[in-house]
C-alpha cells in the first residue's frame, strides 16, 4: 500500500519564474510608456495650419 502513495508537489520554481517574468514585462512596459510620454512632451505640437501662404 505504501508503494502506491506518491507525494505530488507543485513546481513552485516554474510558477514563480513565470510570475516574476510577467511582472518584469509589466514594469518594463510602464517604463517604456513613461519614456515615450517624456519624449513626446519634448516636442512642440502647436502647429499653425492657417493660410499663411496666400
Secondary structure, DSSP 4 states (H G I P E B T S, - for coil): -GGG-------HHHHHHHHHHHHHHHHHHHHHHHHHHHHHHTS------S-TT-
